[in-house]
């Protein structure tokens, strides 16, 4: 729940100067029956984008499939967000579909909540011992163990609650070719977007260090309306529910 005021590492700060681009996706491929395959299998776009290889419908939803559904933006926010406090230009809209809302931004590291070896005042000068949403035991979430997403606090630009989201709502987070399922676990400054927990960064193979880690761009967040994991700290429930919601989202 902090305001990021420091620069990322030399590698990532160079990337911050570039305009935020949505990940490219290949056109969706029509379904074709495949001879000698069970009725629950069909042709879906292959991970390499060829779209001509039979892939079982039981396989996990791929990054390519999800990104194909968010190629265009129907903006639902009243304006755009900055990705960091020290960036003067707002470039990130929140977009909406019938089933989800999404945004494409960076990923700053949230290390707030339960004090751990990874997340504390020594490792993170912005550390706060609480999160906007709490565990089923009434304690702050553990950002070092629970993959969660930070949404902007309700404000004039957008109020996540009006989009059917709350603490524990399921979010598919995509970075490069990886898809991970997390929950909404914290809120941040009302004018900034693009933040996730230490554990979420680790899951996405992003440096999780709270001051030098993160990703400067190329992260897509798809938050599913009306979804809520209970208890909020159940990683298994988030992954299971997320995969089911993702299948429906891509039309499987």
N, C-alpha and C positions, 0 to 999 in steps of 0.2 A: 504494500500500500504506500510505497514511497514514490517520490518524484526523482526520476533519473536526471542527474545534472552533470555527470562525468562522461567523458568520451570513452568509447570502447577501445580495444587494443588497436595497434597500428594497422593490423590486417583488416579488421572489421570497419575501422573508421574510414578507410578509403572507399569501402563499398557504400557507406552511408551517403556519400555525395551523389550516388547514382539515383535516378528516379525509380520509384517503386514500380516494378513490373509484375503483373500477374503471371504465374507459371503457364508455360505453353502446354497445350493439350491437343492430341490428335482428334479428329472428328469421330463421333460415336459410330460404331459399326452396327448394321442391322443384324438381327438374330437370324441364323439359318439352321435348319435341322441338320444334325450330323449323323450319318449312317452308323449303325452298330454302336451307338452310345446310349446310355440309360436316359430316360425321359427327363431326369433332373440335371442333365448337362446340356450346355449350349455354347455357341461361339460368342465370346466376348473379346474385346480388344486385348491382345497379348501385351505383357509388360513392355516389350520393345516397340509397341505401337504398330505392329504389322496388321493386327486385326484379322488374321486368317488362320490362326491356330486354335484348335478346340481347347477351351479351358473350362474345367468343371465349375458349375455354379456354386459348389461348396467351398471353393477357394476363397480366402479372405479378399475383401474389397481392396483394390489397388489404389495407389495414389493417382494413377492416370485416370481411372474411372471417376473418382471423386472430383478431380480438377476439371474434367470434361463438363461437369454439372455446374461449375461456378465460373465459366469462361466470361459470362456477361454479368453486369451488375445492375440490378434494380435498386437504386439507392433508397434506403429507408431512414438514414440519419439526416438530420437537418443541416448538417455541414460535414466537414471532414476533420480527422484527428491528426495530431502530430505523433511521431513515433518516439520522441524524446523531449524532455523539457527544454533542452538547449537548441532545438530545431525550431526556427521561426515559421516555417511553412507547413501548413496542414495539408496532407496529401492522401489520407486513407479514409474512404467512405465505408460505412457499414451497409451491406447489401442484403436483400431478403428474397426468399422463395416461400412457397406455401409451408414448407416443412422445417426450414432452417434460416438462420442468418449467418453471414460470413464476412470476413475481412482478410485482407492480405497485407502483412506488415513485417516487422522485425520480431525478434524474441529477446527481450531483456529478462534478466534472471530475478525472480522473486524468491528471497530466502527468508521471508518473514514467517512467524508462527512459532512452533515449538523450537526451543533452543537445542541445538544438536552440535556435534563436532563439525559438521559442514556449515551450519548456519548459526551465526552468533555475532556479537558486536565486534569481534576481532576480525572475522572473515568478511563481514559486511558492515561498513560504516552506516548504512541506512537501515540496519536490522530493526524490526519492530516485533515484539513478542506476542503479537496477536494477528489473526486473519479475520476478514469480514464474516466468514462463515466458519462454524465450529464443527468438531467431530460429534459423533453420537454420544460421546461421554461429556460433552460440553467443554472440551478443551480446544485450543488453537490447532489448526491443521499442521502436519509435519511436512514442510515443503521439501525436505531432503528425501522423503520416502513416498509421498503422494504426488503423482502427476496431476497438476491442476493449472487452469488458465485464469489469468487476471482480466477482468472486464473493467472498463471505465466506470467510475461512480456515476449514478444518474445525474444528468445535467441537461443543458439546453440542446446539445448536439444529439444525444440519444439516451434513452432510458431502457436498459436491458430488460427490465421487468415488463415493459409494454410489448416486448417481443416474445413473451412466454418463456422467459429464462429466469433462473434463480440459482441459489447455491446448490450444487449437486447436479445441475444440468449437464448433459453429456456433450462433449466437444471432440470432433475429429480434428487432429492437428497434423498437418502435412509439411514435411521438409524434405526436399529432393524427392527420392522415391520411397520415403518411409511414411507410414501412417500410424499414429498412436492415438489412443482414446484416453481422454482426461475428463475432469469435471470442472465446472466453475467453482473456484475455491476462495477467491479474494477479489477485492476491488482496488482500483488505483485512481490516480488523478482524473478529474472529469474531462480533461482535454487531451489525454494521451492514451494510445492503444498499442498493444503488442508486447505482452509479457506473460511468462509462464514460470512454473516452479522449477527449482533445482532438479527435482526428479524428472520432470517432463523434458528438460533439456538433455539429461542423460539418456532418456529413452530415445531421443531423436539424434543421438550422436553429436550433440552440440556441447561445447565447453560449458559446464554448469557454474563456473566460478562467478560469484555474485558481482564482482567488480570488473573482471577482465574477460568474462565469458559472454555467451549469447550469440545470436545471429543477427547480422546487420540488415538482412532482408530475406525474401524468399520463403516466408512461412505463411501458410494458409490455415485459418481457423474456421471450422464449420460447426456452429452451435445448433443443436437440434431443439426446436420449439417443443414445449410440453414434456420434456424428458427430465427425469430426476432420479439419481442413484441414491438408494438408502440401504445401509448407512453411507454417508458421503465418502468415507475413507476406504470403502471396498474397491480395491483396484480390479479384482476379478469381475465384480458386477459392472464396473464402468466399461471394461473391455468387452464383456458379453453383450451388454445393452448397446454399446457403441457399434459393434459389428452388425447387429440386427438393424439398427437405425440406418447405418450406411448402406446396407443391402437394399432397403426400401428406397433410400434416397437416389440410388443409381438405377433403380428399376429392376432389380433382380427378383 
